[in-house]
């Protein structure tokens, strides 16, 4: 089982840490690069659209939907 990797990000001025599997980080890194934004900026957009879903779950769902398009 892959270990979780933690990264610190700033969401609207508040520091938080996010733990995801390396495979999800790889998709988020690639998506951010493809969109010309930082990973932190991408996560802010995911955060704004996540409704009641936990942030880590929202990032995983985003990554899965993104991986399905590539």
N, CA, C and O atoms as a Maestro MAE file, in Angstrom:
{
 s_m_m2io_version
 :::
 2.0.0
}

f_m_ct {
 s_m_title
 :::
 protein
 m_atom[280] {
  # First column is atom index #
  i_m_mmod_type
  r_m_x_coord
  r_m_y_coord
  r_m_z_coord
  i_m_residue_number
  s_m_chain_name
  s_m_pdb_residue_name
  s_m_pdb_atom_name
  i_m_atomic_number
  :::
  1 25 0.847 -1.175 0.000 1 A "UNK " " N  " 7
  2 3 0.000 0.000 0.000 1 A "UNK " " CA " 6
  3 2 0.895 1.242 0.000 1 A "UNK " " C  " 6
  4 15 1.816 1.342 0.810 1 A "UNK " " O  " 8
  5 25 0.626 2.183 -0.903 2 A "UNK " " N  " 7
  6 3 1.431 3.408 -0.950 2 A "UNK " " CA " 6
  7 2 1.258 4.232 0.325 2 A "UNK " " C  " 6
  8 15 0.178 4.288 0.914 2 A "UNK " " O  " 8
  9 25 2.325 4.850 0.718 3 A "UNK " " N  " 7
  10 3 2.273 5.732 1.882 3 A "UNK " " CA " 6
  11 2 1.726 7.098 1.469 3 A "UNK " " C  " 6
  12 15 1.905 7.541 0.334 3 A "UNK " " O  " 8
  13 25 1.073 7.737 2.396 4 A "UNK " " N  " 7
  14 3 0.571 9.083 2.137 4 A "UNK " " CA " 6
  15 2 1.730 10.071 2.176 4 A "UNK " " C  " 6
  16 15 2.651 9.939 2.982 4 A "UNK " " O  " 8
  17 25 1.667 11.048 1.305 5 A "UNK " " N  " 7
  18 3 2.637 12.132 1.304 5 A "UNK " " CA " 6
  19 2 1.911 13.397 1.732 5 A "UNK " " C  " 6
  20 15 0.856 13.733 1.193 5 A "UNK " " O  " 8
  21 25 2.478 14.091 2.697 6 A "UNK " " N  " 7
  22 3 1.880 15.343 3.161 6 A "UNK " " CA " 6
  23 2 2.564 16.520 2.484 6 A "UNK " " C  " 6
  24 15 3.783 16.544 2.311 6 A "UNK " " O  " 8
  25 25 1.751 17.487 2.111 7 A "UNK " " N  " 7
  26 3 2.248 18.758 1.589 7 A "UNK " " CA " 6
  27 2 1.488 19.870 2.286 7 A "UNK " " C  " 6
  28 15 0.307 19.735 2.606 7 A "UNK " " O  " 8
  29 25 2.180 20.959 2.512 8 A "UNK " " N  " 7
  30 3 1.544 22.139 3.089 8 A "UNK " " CA " 6
  31 2 1.096 23.053 1.972 8 A "UNK " " C  " 6
  32 15 1.832 23.281 1.012 8 A "UNK " " O  " 8
  33 25 -0.106 23.573 2.096 9 A "UNK " " N  " 7
  34 3 -0.630 24.527 1.114 9 A "UNK " " CA " 6
  35 2 -1.317 25.661 1.868 9 A "UNK " " C  " 6
  36 15 -1.756 25.495 3.006 9 A "UNK " " O  " 8
  37 25 -1.400 26.796 1.221 10 A "UNK " " N  " 7
  38 3 -2.087 27.933 1.799 10 A "UNK " " CA " 6
  39 2 -3.411 28.117 1.066 10 A "UNK " " C  " 6
  40 15 -3.437 28.344 -0.144 10 A "UNK " " O  " 8
  41 25 -4.493 28.019 1.804 11 A "UNK " " N  " 7
  42 3 -5.831 28.186 1.232 11 A "UNK " " CA " 6
  43 2 -6.398 29.493 1.749 11 A "UNK " " C  " 6
  44 15 -6.723 29.616 2.930 11 A "UNK " " O  " 8
  45 25 -6.515 30.449 0.879 12 A "UNK " " N  " 7
  46 3 -7.013 31.790 1.213 12 A "UNK " " CA " 6
  47 2 -6.367 32.323 2.497 12 A "UNK " " C  " 6
  48 15 -7.044 32.824 3.395 12 A "UNK " " O  " 8
  49 25 -5.047 32.198 2.554 13 A "UNK " " N  " 7
  50 3 -4.300 32.742 3.672 13 A "UNK " " CA " 6
  51 2 -4.176 31.850 4.889 13 A "UNK " " C  " 6
  52 15 -3.545 32.241 5.871 13 A "UNK " " O  " 8
  53 25 -4.755 30.677 4.854 14 A "UNK " " N  " 7
  54 3 -4.678 29.750 5.980 14 A "UNK " " CA " 6
  55 2 -3.844 28.541 5.579 14 A "UNK " " C  " 6
  56 15 -4.157 27.854 4.606 14 A "UNK " " O  " 8
  57 25 -2.779 28.286 6.338 15 A "UNK " " N  " 7
  58 3 -1.931 27.134 6.052 15 A "UNK " " CA " 6
  59 2 -2.636 25.857 6.484 15 A "UNK " " C  " 6
  60 15 -3.239 25.793 7.555 15 A "UNK " " O  " 8
  61 25 -2.551 24.856 5.643 16 A "UNK " " N  " 7
  62 3 -3.107 23.545 5.963 16 A "UNK " " CA " 6
  63 2 -2.209 22.493 5.341 16 A "UNK " " C  " 6
  64 15 -1.442 22.781 4.422 16 A "UNK " " O  " 8
  65 25 -2.306 21.288 5.839 17 A "UNK " " N  " 7
  66 3 -1.547 20.211 5.211 17 A "UNK " " CA " 6
  67 2 -2.537 19.227 4.611 17 A "UNK " " C  " 6
  68 15 -3.652 19.050 5.102 17 A "UNK " " O  " 8
  69 25 -2.101 18.605 3.550 18 A "UNK " " N  " 7
  70 3 -2.947 17.684 2.800 18 A "UNK " " CA " 6
  71 2 -2.153 16.411 2.570 18 A "UNK " " C  " 6
  72 15 -1.033 16.462 2.062 18 A "UNK " " O  " 8
  73 25 -2.713 15.281 2.934 19 A "UNK " " N  " 7
  74 3 -2.044 13.996 2.776 19 A "UNK " " CA " 6
  75 2 -2.750 13.187 1.689 19 A "UNK " " C  " 6
  76 15 -3.932 12.865 1.801 19 A "UNK " " O  " 8
  77 25 -2.003 12.870 0.643 20 A "UNK " " N  " 7
  78 3 -2.523 12.073 -0.475 20 A "UNK " " CA " 6
  79 2 -1.491 11.039 -0.880 20 A "UNK " " C  " 6
  80 15 -0.306 11.171 -0.573 20 A "UNK " " O  " 8
  81 25 -1.951 10.019 -1.566 21 A "UNK " " N  " 7
  82 3 -1.048 9.030 -2.123 21 A "UNK " " CA " 6
  83 2 -0.227 9.676 -3.236 21 A "UNK " " C  " 6
  84 15 -0.701 10.603 -3.893 21 A "UNK " " O  " 8
  85 25 1.015 9.193 -3.457 22 A "UNK " " N  " 7
  86 3 1.876 9.786 -4.488 22 A "UNK " " CA " 6
  87 2 1.239 9.821 -5.874 22 A "UNK " " C  " 6
  88 15 1.478 10.750 -6.645 22 A "UNK " " O  " 8
  89 25 0.436 8.823 -6.188 23 A "UNK " " N  " 7
  90 3 -0.213 8.787 -7.505 23 A "UNK " " CA " 6
  91 2 -1.166 9.961 -7.701 23 A "UNK " " C  " 6
  92 15 -1.264 10.510 -8.798 23 A "UNK " " O  " 8
  93 25 -1.864 10.343 -6.641 24 A "UNK " " N  " 7
  94 3 -2.772 11.493 -6.732 24 A "UNK " " CA " 6
  95 2 -1.989 12.789 -6.850 24 A "UNK " " C  " 6
  96 15 -2.365 13.671 -7.623 24 A "UNK " " O  " 8
  97 25 -0.892 12.917 -6.084 25 A "UNK " " N  " 7
  98 3 -0.056 14.108 -6.217 25 A "UNK " " CA " 6
  99 2 0.473 14.231 -7.637 25 A "UNK " " C  " 6
  100 15 0.539 15.336 -8.176 25 A "UNK " " O  " 8
  101 25 0.850 13.114 -8.249 26 A "UNK " " N  " 7
  102 3 1.387 13.156 -9.612 26 A "UNK " " CA " 6
  103 2 0.354 13.718 -10.587 26 A "UNK " " C  " 6
  104 15 0.693 14.513 -11.464 26 A "UNK " " O  " 8
  105 25 -0.900 13.308 -10.434 27 A "UNK " " N  " 7
  106 3 -1.954 13.821 -11.313 27 A "UNK " " CA " 6
  107 2 -2.199 15.306 -11.042 27 A "UNK " " C  " 6
  108 15 -2.368 16.087 -11.978 27 A "UNK " " O  " 8
  109 25 -2.219 15.694 -9.779 28 A "UNK " " N  " 7
  110 3 -2.421 17.107 -9.454 28 A "UNK " " CA " 6
  111 2 -1.260 17.958 -9.977 28 A "UNK " " C  " 6
  112 15 -1.478 19.052 -10.497 28 A "UNK " " O  " 8
  113 25 -0.031 17.458 -9.839 29 A "UNK " " N  " 7
  114 3 1.129 18.176 -10.377 29 A "UNK " " CA " 6
  115 2 1.004 18.367 -11.885 29 A "UNK " " C  " 6
  116 15 1.235 19.461 -12.400 29 A "UNK " " O  " 8
  117 25 0.639 17.304 -12.585 30 A "UNK " " N  " 7
  118 3 0.506 17.368 -14.043 30 A "UNK " " CA " 6
  119 2 -0.640 18.293 -14.454 30 A "UNK " " C  " 6
  120 15 -0.508 19.058 -15.411 30 A "UNK " " O  " 8
  121 25 -1.752 18.227 -13.741 31 A "UNK " " N  " 7
  122 3 -2.904 19.086 -14.059 31 A "UNK " " CA " 6
  123 2 -2.548 20.549 -13.855 31 A "UNK " " C  " 6
  124 15 -2.899 21.395 -14.676 31 A "UNK " " O  " 8
  125 25 -1.857 20.849 -12.773 32 A "UNK " " N  " 7
  126 3 -1.459 22.232 -12.511 32 A "UNK " " CA " 6
  127 2 -0.514 22.728 -13.601 32 A "UNK " " C  " 6
  128 15 -0.659 23.849 -14.090 32 A "UNK " " O  " 8
  129 25 0.445 21.902 -13.977 33 A "UNK " " N  " 7
  130 3 1.386 22.292 -15.036 33 A "UNK " " CA " 6
  131 2 0.659 22.513 -16.351 33 A "UNK " " C  " 6
  132 15 0.950 23.468 -17.070 33 A "UNK " " O  " 8
  133 25 -0.288 21.635 -16.672 34 A "UNK " " N  " 7
  134 3 -1.037 21.761 -17.924 34 A "UNK " " CA " 6
  135 2 -1.888 23.033 -17.946 34 A "UNK " " C  " 6
  136 15 -2.112 23.616 -19.008 34 A "UNK " " O  " 8
  137 25 -2.358 23.459 -16.780 35 A "UNK " " N  " 7
  138 3 -3.197 24.657 -16.693 35 A "UNK " " CA " 6
  139 2 -2.376 25.926 -16.431 35 A "UNK " " C  " 6
  140 15 -2.923 27.028 -16.399 35 A "UNK " " O  " 8
  141 25 -1.065 25.763 -16.245 36 A "UNK " " N  " 7
  142 3 -0.207 26.923 -16.016 36 A "UNK " " CA " 6
  143 2 -0.391 27.586 -14.668 36 A "UNK " " C  " 6
  144 15 -0.201 28.795 -14.532 36 A "UNK " " O  " 8
  145 25 -0.761 26.795 -13.668 37 A "UNK " " N  " 7
  146 3 -0.943 27.315 -12.319 37 A "UNK " " CA " 6
  147 2 -0.106 26.477 -11.353 37 A "UNK " " C  " 6
  148 15 0.371 25.398 -11.704 37 A "UNK " " O  " 8
  149 25 0.063 26.983 -10.149 38 A "UNK " " N  " 7
  150 3 0.752 26.195 -9.134 38 A "UNK " " CA " 6
  151 2 -0.206 25.126 -8.594 38 A "UNK " " C  " 6
  152 15 -1.422 25.223 -8.756 38 A "UNK " " O  " 8
  153 25 0.361 24.123 -7.962 39 A "UNK " " N  " 7
  154 3 -0.481 23.097 -7.336 39 A "UNK " " CA " 6
  155 2 -1.353 23.749 -6.266 39 A "UNK " " C  " 6
  156 15 -2.521 23.394 -6.109 39 A "UNK " " O  " 8
  157 25 -0.784 24.698 -5.537 40 A "UNK " " N  " 7
  158 3 -1.575 25.393 -4.500 40 A "UNK " " CA " 6
  159 2 -2.768 26.112 -5.114 40 A "UNK " " C  " 6
  160 15 -3.867 26.066 -4.561 40 A "UNK " " O  " 8
  161 25 -2.568 26.777 -6.251 41 A "UNK " " N  " 7
  162 3 -3.684 27.463 -6.910 41 A "UNK " " CA " 6
  163 2 -4.744 26.468 -7.372 41 A "UNK " " C  " 6
  164 15 -5.941 26.732 -7.263 41 A "UNK " " O  " 8
  165 25 -4.299 25.329 -7.885 42 A "UNK " " N  " 7
  166 3 -5.241 24.291 -8.305 42 A "UNK " " CA " 6
  167 2 -6.033 23.782 -7.105 42 A "UNK " " C  " 6
  168 15 -7.244 23.587 -7.202 42 A "UNK " " O  " 8
  169 25 -5.367 23.567 -5.982 43 A "UNK " " N  " 7
  170 3 -6.056 23.063 -4.792 43 A "UNK " " CA " 6
  171 2 -7.035 24.104 -4.254 43 A "UNK " " C  " 6
  172 15 -8.083 23.739 -3.721 43 A "UNK " " O  " 8
  173 25 -6.718 25.373 -4.382 44 A "UNK " " N  " 7
  174 3 -7.675 26.418 -3.979 44 A "UNK " " CA " 6
  175 2 -8.941 26.299 -4.815 44 A "UNK " " C  " 6
  176 15 -10.043 26.413 -4.280 44 A "UNK " " O  " 8
  177 25 -8.804 26.073 -6.108 45 A "UNK " " N  " 7
  178 3 -9.997 25.912 -6.968 45 A "UNK " " CA " 6
  179 2 -10.793 24.672 -6.574 45 A "UNK " " C  " 6
  180 15 -12.022 24.700 -6.527 45 A "UNK " " O  " 8
  181 25 -10.072 23.576 -6.289 46 A "UNK " " N  " 7
  182 3 -10.751 22.354 -5.850 46 A "UNK " " CA " 6
  183 2 -11.479 22.620 -4.533 46 A "UNK " " C  " 6
  184 15 -12.615 22.184 -4.347 46 A "UNK " " O  " 8
  185 25 -10.828 23.330 -3.631 47 A "UNK " " N  " 7
  186 3 -11.415 23.659 -2.333 47 A "UNK " " CA " 6
  187 2 -12.692 24.479 -2.493 47 A "UNK " " C  " 6
  188 15 -13.679 24.234 -1.800 47 A "UNK " " O  " 8
  189 25 -12.674 25.438 -3.390 48 A "UNK " " N  " 7
  190 3 -13.844 26.297 -3.602 48 A "UNK " " CA " 6
  191 2 -15.034 25.533 -4.165 48 A "UNK " " C  " 6
  192 15 -16.179 25.940 -3.966 48 A "UNK " " O  " 8
  193 25 -14.778 24.428 -4.867 49 A "UNK " " N  " 7
  194 3 -15.857 23.673 -5.518 49 A "UNK " " CA " 6
  195 2 -16.257 22.401 -4.768 49 A "UNK " " C  " 6
  196 15 -17.105 21.652 -5.251 49 A "UNK " " O  " 8
  197 25 -15.676 22.147 -3.622 50 A "UNK " " N  " 7
  198 3 -15.851 20.832 -2.987 50 A "UNK " " CA " 6
  199 2 -17.119 20.647 -2.180 50 A "UNK " " C  " 6
  200 15 -17.429 19.517 -1.805 50 A "UNK " " O  " 8
  201 25 -17.854 21.683 -1.900 51 A "UNK " " N  " 7
  202 3 -19.082 21.608 -1.084 51 A "UNK " " CA " 6
  203 2 -18.755 21.021 0.282 51 A "UNK " " C  " 6
  204 15 -17.884 21.539 0.981 51 A "UNK " " O  " 8
  205 25 -19.436 19.954 0.671 52 A "UNK " " N  " 7
  206 3 -19.232 19.368 2.004 52 A "UNK " " CA " 6
  207 2 -18.214 18.233 2.022 52 A "UNK " " C  " 6
  208 15 -17.974 17.635 3.071 52 A "UNK " " O  " 8
  209 25 -17.624 17.936 0.889 53 A "UNK " " N  " 7
  210 3 -16.664 16.839 0.791 53 A "UNK " " CA " 6
  211 2 -15.338 17.255 1.449 53 A "UNK " " C  " 6
  212 15 -14.906 18.396 1.282 53 A "UNK " " O  " 8
  213 25 -14.691 16.354 2.187 54 A "UNK " " N  " 7
  214 3 -13.368 16.682 2.728 54 A "UNK " " CA " 6
  215 2 -12.389 17.032 1.600 54 A "UNK " " C  " 6
  216 15 -12.495 16.505 0.492 54 A "UNK " " O  " 8
  217 25 -11.450 17.914 1.890 55 A "UNK " " N  " 7
  218 3 -10.538 18.390 0.860 55 A "UNK " " CA " 6
  219 2 -9.738 17.254 0.223 55 A "UNK " " C  " 6
  220 15 -9.598 17.217 -1.000 55 A "UNK " " O  " 8
  221 25 -9.221 16.343 1.012 56 A "UNK " " N  " 7
  222 3 -8.445 15.230 0.449 56 A "UNK " " CA " 6
  223 2 -9.309 14.403 -0.503 56 A "UNK " " C  " 6
  224 15 -8.847 13.996 -1.569 56 A "UNK " " O  " 8
  225 25 -10.543 14.160 -0.122 57 A "UNK " " N  " 7
  226 3 -11.454 13.407 -0.996 57 A "UNK " " CA " 6
  227 2 -11.732 14.175 -2.280 57 A "UNK " " C  " 6
  228 15 -11.755 13.595 -3.365 57 A "UNK " " O  " 8
  229 25 -11.943 15.475 -2.155 58 A "UNK " " N  " 7
  230 3 -12.203 16.299 -3.342 58 A "UNK " " CA " 6
  231 2 -11.002 16.275 -4.283 58 A "UNK " " C  " 6
  232 15 -11.171 16.243 -5.502 58 A "UNK " " O  " 8
  233 25 -9.806 16.289 -3.734 59 A "UNK " " N  " 7
  234 3 -8.600 16.227 -4.579 59 A "UNK " " CA " 6
  235 2 -8.489 14.876 -5.271 59 A "UNK " " C  " 6
  236 15 -8.100 14.803 -6.437 59 A "UNK " " O  " 8
  237 25 -8.825 13.819 -4.564 60 A "UNK " " N  " 7
  238 3 -8.785 12.486 -5.187 60 A "UNK " " CA " 6
  239 2 -9.820 12.377 -6.309 60 A "UNK " " C  " 6
  240 15 -9.523 11.845 -7.379 60 A "UNK " " O  " 8
  241 25 -11.026 12.877 -6.068 61 A "UNK " " N  " 7
  242 3 -12.073 12.836 -7.095 61 A "UNK " " CA " 6
  243 2 -11.645 13.662 -8.311 61 A "UNK " " C  " 6
  244 15 -11.824 13.234 -9.451 61 A "UNK " " O  " 8
  245 25 -11.079 14.845 -8.064 62 A "UNK " " N  " 7
  246 3 -10.572 15.669 -9.162 62 A "UNK " " CA " 6
  247 2 -9.522 14.896 -9.946 62 A "UNK " " C  " 6
  248 15 -9.568 14.854 -11.176 62 A "UNK " " O  " 8
  249 25 -8.575 14.283 -9.239 63 A "UNK " " N  " 7
  250 3 -7.505 13.546 -9.910 63 A "UNK " " CA " 6
  251 2 -8.062 12.386 -10.736 63 A "UNK " " C  " 6
  252 15 -7.622 12.151 -11.861 63 A "UNK " " O  " 8
  253 25 -9.015 11.674 -10.182 64 A "UNK " " N  " 7
  254 3 -9.624 10.567 -10.930 64 A "UNK " " CA " 6
  255 2 -10.342 11.058 -12.173 64 A "UNK " " C  " 6
  256 15 -10.242 10.441 -13.234 64 A "UNK " " O  " 8
  257 25 -11.062 12.158 -12.052 65 A "UNK " " N  " 7
  258 3 -11.776 12.691 -13.219 65 A "UNK " " CA " 6
  259 2 -10.782 13.222 -14.254 65 A "UNK " " C  " 6
  260 15 -11.014 13.107 -15.458 65 A "UNK " " O  " 8
  261 25 -9.702 13.789 -13.793 66 A "UNK " " N  " 7
  262 3 -8.668 14.323 -14.700 66 A "UNK " " CA " 6
  263 2 -7.946 13.174 -15.404 66 A "UNK " " C  " 6
  264 15 -7.694 13.239 -16.607 66 A "UNK " " O  " 8
  265 25 -7.621 12.137 -14.661 67 A "UNK " " N  " 7
  266 3 -6.909 10.986 -15.230 67 A "UNK " " CA " 6
  267 2 -7.767 10.320 -16.302 67 A "UNK " " C  " 6
  268 15 -7.237 9.776 -17.271 67 A "UNK " " O  " 8
  269 25 -9.084 10.360 -16.134 68 A "UNK " " N  " 7
  270 3 -9.967 9.763 -17.115 68 A "UNK " " CA " 6
  271 2 -10.009 10.522 -18.425 68 A "UNK " " C  " 6
  272 15 -10.387 9.958 -19.452 68 A "UNK " " O  " 8
  273 25 -9.626 11.802 -18.408 69 A "UNK " " N  " 7
  274 3 -9.645 12.624 -19.615 69 A "UNK " " CA " 6
  275 2 -8.347 12.515 -20.403 69 A "UNK " " C  " 6
  276 15 -8.337 12.713 -21.618 69 A "UNK " " O  " 8
  277 25 -7.262 12.204 -19.721 70 A "UNK " " N  " 7
  278 3 -5.949 12.183 -20.375 70 A "UNK " " CA " 6
  279 2 -5.683 10.884 -21.098 70 A "UNK " " C  " 6
  280 15 -4.621 10.716 -21.696 70 A "UNK " " O  " 8
  :::
 }
 m_bond[279] {
  # First column is bond index #
  i_m_from
  i_m_to
  i_m_order
  :::
  1 1 2 1
  2 2 3 1
  3 3 4 2
  4 3 5 1
  5 5 6 1
  6 6 7 1
  7 7 8 2
  8 7 9 1
  9 9 10 1
  10 10 11 1
  11 11 12 2
  12 11 13 1
  13 13 14 1
  14 14 15 1
  15 15 16 2
  16 15 17 1
  17 17 18 1
  18 18 19 1
  19 19 20 2
  20 19 21 1
  21 21 22 1
  22 22 23 1
  23 23 24 2
  24 23 25 1
  25 25 26 1
  26 26 27 1
  27 27 28 2
  28 27 29 1
  29 29 30 1
  30 30 31 1
  31 31 32 2
  32 31 33 1
  33 33 34 1
  34 34 35 1
  35 35 36 2
  36 35 37 1
  37 37 38 1
  38 38 39 1
  39 39 40 2
  40 39 41 1
  41 41 42 1
  42 42 43 1
  43 43 44 2
  44 43 45 1
  45 45 46 1
  46 46 47 1
  47 47 48 2
  48 47 49 1
  49 49 50 1
  50 50 51 1
  51 51 52 2
  52 51 53 1
  53 53 54 1
  54 54 55 1
  55 55 56 2
  56 55 57 1
  57 57 58 1
  58 58 59 1
  59 59 60 2
  60 59 61 1
  61 61 62 1
  62 62 63 1
  63 63 64 2
  64 63 65 1
  65 65 66 1
  66 66 67 1
  67 67 68 2
  68 67 69 1
  69 69 70 1
  70 70 71 1
  71 71 72 2
  72 71 73 1
  73 73 74 1
  74 74 75 1
  75 75 76 2
  76 75 77 1
  77 77 78 1
  78 78 79 1
  79 79 80 2
  80 79 81 1
  81 81 82 1
  82 82 83 1
  83 83 84 2
  84 83 85 1
  85 85 86 1
  86 86 87 1
  87 87 88 2
  88 87 89 1
  89 89 90 1
  90 90 91 1
  91 91 92 2
  92 91 93 1
  93 93 94 1
  94 94 95 1
  95 95 96 2
  96 95 97 1
  97 97 98 1
  98 98 99 1
  99 99 100 2
  100 99 101 1
  101 101 102 1
  102 102 103 1
  103 103 104 2
  104 103 105 1
  105 105 106 1
  106 106 107 1
  107 107 108 2
  108 107 109 1
  109 109 110 1
  110 110 111 1
  111 111 112 2
  112 111 113 1
  113 113 114 1
  114 114 115 1
  115 115 116 2
  116 115 117 1
  117 117 118 1
  118 118 119 1
  119 119 120 2
  120 119 121 1
  121 121 122 1
  122 122 123 1
  123 123 124 2
  124 123 125 1
  125 125 126 1
  126 126 127 1
  127 127 128 2
  128 127 129 1
  129 129 130 1
  130 130 131 1
  131 131 132 2
  132 131 133 1
  133 133 134 1
  134 134 135 1
  135 135 136 2
  136 135 137 1
  137 137 138 1
  138 138 139 1
  139 139 140 2
  140 139 141 1
  141 141 142 1
  142 142 143 1
  143 143 144 2
  144 143 145 1
  145 145 146 1
  146 146 147 1
  147 147 148 2
  148 147 149 1
  149 149 150 1
  150 150 151 1
  151 151 152 2
  152 151 153 1
  153 153 154 1
  154 154 155 1
  155 155 156 2
  156 155 157 1
  157 157 158 1
  158 158 159 1
  159 159 160 2
  160 159 161 1
  161 161 162 1
  162 162 163 1
  163 163 164 2
  164 163 165 1
  165 165 166 1
  166 166 167 1
  167 167 168 2
  168 167 169 1
  169 169 170 1
  170 170 171 1
  171 171 172 2
  172 171 173 1
  173 173 174 1
  174 174 175 1
  175 175 176 2
  176 175 177 1
  177 177 178 1
  178 178 179 1
  179 179 180 2
  180 179 181 1
  181 181 182 1
  182 182 183 1
  183 183 184 2
  184 183 185 1
  185 185 186 1
  186 186 187 1
  187 187 188 2
  188 187 189 1
  189 189 190 1
  190 190 191 1
  191 191 192 2
  192 191 193 1
  193 193 194 1
  194 194 195 1
  195 195 196 2
  196 195 197 1
  197 197 198 1
  198 198 199 1
  199 199 200 2
  200 199 201 1
  201 201 202 1
  202 202 203 1
  203 203 204 2
  204 203 205 1
  205 205 206 1
  206 206 207 1
  207 207 208 2
  208 207 209 1
  209 209 210 1
  210 210 211 1
  211 211 212 2
  212 211 213 1
  213 213 214 1
  214 214 215 1
  215 215 216 2
  216 215 217 1
  217 217 218 1
  218 218 219 1
  219 219 220 2
  220 219 221 1
  221 221 222 1
  222 222 223 1
  223 223 224 2
  224 223 225 1
  225 225 226 1
  226 226 227 1
  227 227 228 2
  228 227 229 1
  229 229 230 1
  230 230 231 1
  231 231 232 2
  232 231 233 1
  233 233 234 1
  234 234 235 1
  235 235 236 2
  236 235 237 1
  237 237 238 1
  238 238 239 1
  239 239 240 2
  240 239 241 1
  241 241 242 1
  242 242 243 1
  243 243 244 2
  244 243 245 1
  245 245 246 1
  246 246 247 1
  247 247 248 2
  248 247 249 1
  249 249 250 1
  250 250 251 1
  251 251 252 2
  252 251 253 1
  253 253 254 1
  254 254 255 1
  255 255 256 2
  256 255 257 1
  257 257 258 1
  258 258 259 1
  259 259 260 2
  260 259 261 1
  261 261 262 1
  262 262 263 1
  263 263 264 2
  264 263 265 1
  265 265 266 1
  266 266 267 1
  267 267 268 2
  268 267 269 1
  269 269 270 1
  270 270 271 1
  271 271 272 2
  272 271 273 1
  273 273 274 1
  274 274 275 1
  275 275 276 2
  276 275 277 1
  277 277 278 1
  278 278 279 1
  279 279 280 2
  :::
 }
}
